[in-house]
Amino acid sequence: MTDPEFMDLAEQLLAAVEASCDRINDESDADLDNQRVGGMVTLAFPNGSQIVVNLQKPLHEVWLAAQSGGYHYRFADGQWRDTKGGAEFFAQLSRDASAQAGQALVFS
């Protein structure tokens, strides 16, 4: 994968995270706050916890940091997959966000 290809795919991922936050806030009382600074999106929850998603451009990876731990994702076969466990990015983000929000949240 070239650097421009990575950046296009990674930007789509970050935009999808932001759009999911907006949709979740419209459809529930989760009250998520999301802020984007460059290649990083921070999700803040009412209980003070956070999830951070950021781009690791030199590695062509997206990293997710949550209370459950840190995960590294690479794009393969049309999905962002964890480099260790193989979990899909949005499935893991949904699990972590649900745990930190105390209610079921679905990111896509």
Backbone as a ProteinNet text record, in pm:
[ID]
protein_1_A
[PRIMARY]
MTDPEFMDLAEQLLAAVEASCDRINDESDADLDNQRVGGMVTLAFPNGSQIVVNLQKPLHEVWLAAQSGGYHYRFADGQWRDTKGGAEFFAQLSRDASAQAGQALVFS
[TERTIARY]
84.9	0	89.5	54.8	131.3	86.1	166.8	129.1	-2.8	-22.1	-150.7	-270.4	-252.1	-361	-395.5	-292.7	-316.3	-391.9	-346.9	-409.9	-556.1	-586.3	-725.7	-812.2	-765.8	-841.6	-852.2	-743.3	-742.2	-833.1	-833.4	-921.8	-1068.4	-1098.9	-1235.6	-1274.6	-1181.7	-1207.5	-1236	-1150.6	-1171.4	-1302.7	-1336.7	-1464.1	-1581.6	-1569.4	-1675.4	-1691.5	-1581.7	-1588.8	-1663.8	-1627.9	-1696	-1844.7	-1876.9	-2017	-2094.3	-2031.5	-2096.1	-2126.8	-2034.5	-2059.3	-2181.4	-2188.5	-2303	-2433.5	-2433	-2552.4	-2591	-2493.7	-2520.7	-2580.3	-2527.1	-2580.8	-2722.8	-2752.7	-2888.2	-2987.6	-2941.7	-3030.9	-3037	-2951	-2946.7	-2911.9	-2904.1	-2862.5	-2717.8	-2637.1	-2498.3	-2412.8	-2442.7	-2370.7	-2219.7	-2182.1	-2040.3	-1988.5	-1866.9	-1799.3	-1683.3	-1673.7	-1560.3	-1487.2	-1355.3	-1271	-1165.2	-1143.9	-1041	-932.4	-810.2	-692.5	-599.9	-587.6	-503.7	-548.1	-458.4	-487.2	-530.9	-595.4	-637.9	-779.8	-862	-996.8	-1004.5	-1049.5	-1066.9	-1215.9	-1263.8	-1401.7	-1402.4	-1482.4	-1492.5	-1632.5	-1638.1	-1763.3	-1801.3	-1931.3	-1975.1	-1906.2	-1860.4	-1794.9	-1647.6	-1600.7	-1463.1	-1364.9	-1407.3	-1316.5	-1306.8	-1204.1	-1180.4	-1139.5	-1161.8	-1106.2	-1035.2	-913.9	-835.6	-807	-834.2	-802.7	-705.2	-587.1	-492.4	-418.2	-370.6	-301.4	-153.4	-97.4	46.8	94.1	114.7	142.8	263.5	376.7	492.3	468.6	381.4	353.6	232.6	161.4	35.2	-63	-70.8	-160.2	-248.6	-360.9	-448.8	-445.9	-424.1	-418.7	-542.7	-592.8	-707.4	-664.4	-685.5	-653.8	-782.4	-815.6	-936.8	-903.7	-1001.2	-977.3	-937.5	-983.7	-953.7	-812.7	-747.7	-612	-587.6	-473.3	-435.3	-433.7	-476.7	-489	-429.8	-369.6	-309.4	-382.2	-422.5	-500.9	-430.4	-436.1	-388.9	-502.6	-504.3	-609.5	-575.6	-668	-647.7	-784	-794.9	-918.2	-1041.3	-1025.1	-1138.5	-1179.3	-1099.1	-1132.6	-1006.9	-1026.3	-918.5	-919.7	-811	-800.9	-687.4	-714.4	-614.2	-495.9	-376.4	-256.2	-228.4	-288.6	-264.1	-382.2	-499.3	-613.8	-701.1	-683.1	-761.9	-899.7	-933.5	-1065.2	-1080.1	-1202.8	-1233.1	-1244.9	-1197.4	-1188.9	-1322.4	-1428.4	-1554.7	-1618.9	-1595.9	-1646.9	-1579.7	-1447.9	-1375.9	-1414.6	-1424.7	-1464.8	-1604.1	-1695.3	-1830.9	-1828.9	-1749.6	-1739.1	-1684.1	-1574.2	-1511.7	-1599.2	-1658.3	-1744.4	-1866.4	-1923.7	-2038.8	-2001.4	-1885.8	-1840.3	-1817.3	-1755.2	-1723.5	-1846.2	-1946.5	-2068	-2172.6	-2159.4	-2258.2	-2387.5	-2382.1	-2498.9	-2449.9	-2533.9	-2494.1	-2479.7	-2361.8	-2334	-2276	-2320.5	-2274	-2206.6	-2078.8	-2003	-1992.6	-1996.9	-1984.1	-1919.5
-117.3	0	123.8	219.1	343.3	437.6	538.6	637.9	706.9	752.1	815.4	720.2	593.3	496.7	480.7	469.2	458.6	581.3	698.3	820.7	829.6	791.4	793.3	699.8	577.7	480.1	521.8	572.5	614	735	828.2	944.9	901.7	803.7	750.9	689.4	619.1	557.4	663.8	765.5	870.4	943.6	971	1036.9	949.2	817.2	725	723	732	738.8	865.3	977.5	1103.7	1098.5	1045.3	1034.8	941.5	834.1	742.3	812	894.8	970.8	1061.2	1130.3	1218.6	1139.2	1024.1	940.7	888.8	841.2	788.8	897.9	1018.9	1128.4	1165.4	1154	1183	1076.1	950.9	838.2	794.3	849	803.3	919.5	888.4	988.4	966.5	904.9	870.2	993.7	1105.3	1231.4	1217	1158.9	1146.5	1280	1311.1	1428.6	1376.8	1421.4	1379.8	1502.7	1495.8	1605.1	1546.2	1615.6	1570.6	1675.7	1628.7	1713.5	1636.4	1683.8	1616.4	1473.4	1378.6	1237.5	1167.2	1239.6	1178.8	1223.1	1125.7	1153.3	1104.1	1191.8	1156.5	1155.5	1043.4	1030.8	1045.1	1136.7	1158.7	1120.1	1046.2	995.4	1074.4	1082.5	1158.5	1118	992.4	947.4	989.8	1064.7	1114.1	1024.4	906.2	817.8	861.2	810.9	847.2	724.9	736.9	645.3	732.6	694.6	771.2	682.2	736	669.4	760.3	707.3	791.5	714.2	790.3	733.4	721.8	610	588.3	577.2	693	699.9	617.1	623.9	547.9	396.5	348.5	204.9	162	259.3	233.1	161.1	209.8	151.9	259.4	214.2	296.2	234.9	318.6	269.5	314.4	225.6	254.1	231.3	329.6	317.4	337.2	237.7	241.2	185.2	185	128.9	-18.1	-88.4	-231.6	-258.4	-156.9	-175.3	-98.5	-128.8	-63.9	-164.9	-122.4	-210.6	-143.1	-222.3	-173.1	-238.5	-158	-208.2	-178.4	-277.6	-261.6	-296.2	-230	-254.4	-377.4	-473.9	-596.5	-652.1	-693.2	-754	-668.3	-536.4	-446.1	-406.4	-444.2	-409.8	-375	-296.9	-269.1	-380	-457.1	-572.9	-555.5	-597	-593.1	-681.9	-630.5	-702.8	-824.7	-832.4	-947.5	-1043.2	-994.2	-1083.5	-1095.1	-1005.8	-1010.9	-947.1	-888.6	-826.7	-709.7	-690.2	-579.9	-450.6	-340.1	-212	-168.9	-160.9	-107.5	-199.1	-328.9	-421.4	-393.4	-374	-344.3	-208.1	-108.6	24.5	20.5	-53.5	-65	-130.7	-237.6	-304.3	-209	-141.3	-53.2	66.8	127.2	243.5	203.8	87.5	40	20.8	-39.3	-62	70.4	164.7	292.3	381.8	367.5	447.7	385.1	254.5	186.7	158.3	161.5	129	83.4	10.3	-43.7	68.4	76.8	173.9	98	134.4	66.3	167.4	142	222.1	143.1	216.2	149.4	241.7
0	0	0	-81.5	-86.9	24.3	53.1	153.9	118.2	-7.4	-40.7	-26.7	-59.9	-42.9	104.9	188.6	332.1	383	345.1	394.1	349.8	227.1	181.3	265.7	285.8	364.7	511.1	566.2	706.2	729	635.9	647.3	641.3	557.3	551.2	685.2	747.4	877.3	983.1	991.4	1091.4	1067.9	941.3	909.6	951.4	934.2	974.5	1126.5	1199.5	1346.7	1387.7	1326.6	1359.2	1324	1207.5	1165.6	1258.6	1302.6	1396.6	1528.2	1575.6	1699.4	1682.9	1569.9	1545.5	1543.3	1474.5	1466.2	1604.1	1679.9	1814.1	1902.6	1895.2	1975.7	1934	1804	1755.9	1799.3	1810.2	1835.7	1981.7	2067.2	2206.4	2298.7	2426.4	2525	2568.2	2481.4	2515.5	2542.7	2478.8	2498.9	2479.2	2365.6	2330.8	2280.1	2317.3	2263.6	2180.5	2056.4	1975.1	1923.3	1932.9	1884.1	1792.9	1681.9	1588.7	1579.5	1592.1	1574.2	1479.7	1357.9	1259.8	1238.7	1259.8	1240.3	1366.8	1458.6	1584.6	1618.6	1657	1706	1850.1	1939.6	2080.3	2110.5	2162.8	2207.6	2358.8	2408.2	2552.6	2598.2	2708	2762	2886.3	2919.8	3036.3	3167.3	3177.7	3301.5	3307.9	3207.9	3207.5	3133.5	3092.9	3019.3	2873.7	2806.6	2667.2	2586.1	2455.4	2356.4	2255.1	2219.7	2122.7	2001.5	1883.8	1757.3	1685.1	1651	1579.3	1471.7	1375.1	1260.3	1289.2	1251.3	1257.4	1112.7	1051.8	908.3	864.6	934.3	887.1	885.9	975.5	986.1	903.6	848.1	777.4	869.7	993.9	1093.1	1154.6	1208.8	1290.8	1429.7	1529.8	1667	1741.9	1827.4	1912.3	2056.2	2141.4	2284.3	2363.1	2445.5	2526.9	2664.4	2753.9	2887	2880.1	2778	2766.5	2715.3	2659.3	2609.2	2480.6	2419.2	2295	2181.6	2063.8	1949.4	1826.2	1740.2	1615.8	1499.3	1401.5	1288	1157.3	1067.6	929.9	836.3	721.9	623.4	541.1	538.5	460.7	419.7	296.3	245.7	271.9	256.3	267.7	408	510.3	648.5	726.7	831.4	926.1	1029.3	1037.1	1125.6	1225.6	1350.3	1456.2	1417.8	1437.3	1396.6	1484	1602.1	1690.5	1692.5	1723.4	1737.9	1614.5	1518.1	1396	1405.3	1521.8	1537.2	1439.9	1394.1	1303.2	1384.7	1329.7	1400.4	1460.4	1378.3	1428.4	1532.4	1522.1	1623.8	1758.2	1756.4	1881	1936.3	1848.7	1894.1	1955.6	1894.4	1949.2	2086.7	2103.5	2234.7	2340.5	2306.4	2404.8	2437.5	2335.9	2359.7	2441.2	2414.4	2491.7	2637.6	2661	2798.8	2870.5	2802.9	2867	2881.4	2794.9	2803.2	2894.7	2920.5	3002.6	2928.2	2795.8	2712.9	2576.1	2505.3	2376.3	2273.2	2212.3	2106.7	1987.4	1868.7	1747.6	1655.6	1628.8	1533	1403.9	1291.8	1161.3	1060
[MASK]
++++++++++++++++++++++++++++++++++++++++++++++++++++++++++++++++++++++++++++++++++++++++++++++++++++++++++++

